[in-house]
Amino acid sequence: MAGDTPGAGRARRSRLDLIEALHGKVAIEVVDIIDRPDEAEKAGILATPTLSDESVVPPRRLVGDISDVARVLEYFGYLKKDSAA
């Protein structure tokens, strides 16, 4: 995230929605690139918001709007795509 912008606020709310959708079984760390630029650079964050799954090699990243919880969960493999769609 980047500071206290409206986009950062939406991403923070989406983060909570994702944690709730996974019944708290996932931890999502917030890195504010304004407050912690070195950590953001180390993590390879080039744009915000970025959601990164570091448990896989190579890390899987999603950049941009993360408000569509079902789509984000599908992208990271928590939900399977509906074969009827």
Secondary structure as UniProt FT lines:
FT   TURN            3..4
FT   HELIX           6..21
FT   TURN            22..24
FT   TURN            33..35
FT   HELIX           37..42
FT   TURN            43..44
FT   STRAND          50..53
FT   TURN            54..55
FT   STRAND          60..63
FT   HELIX           69..75
FT   TURN            76..77
FT   TURN            83..84
//
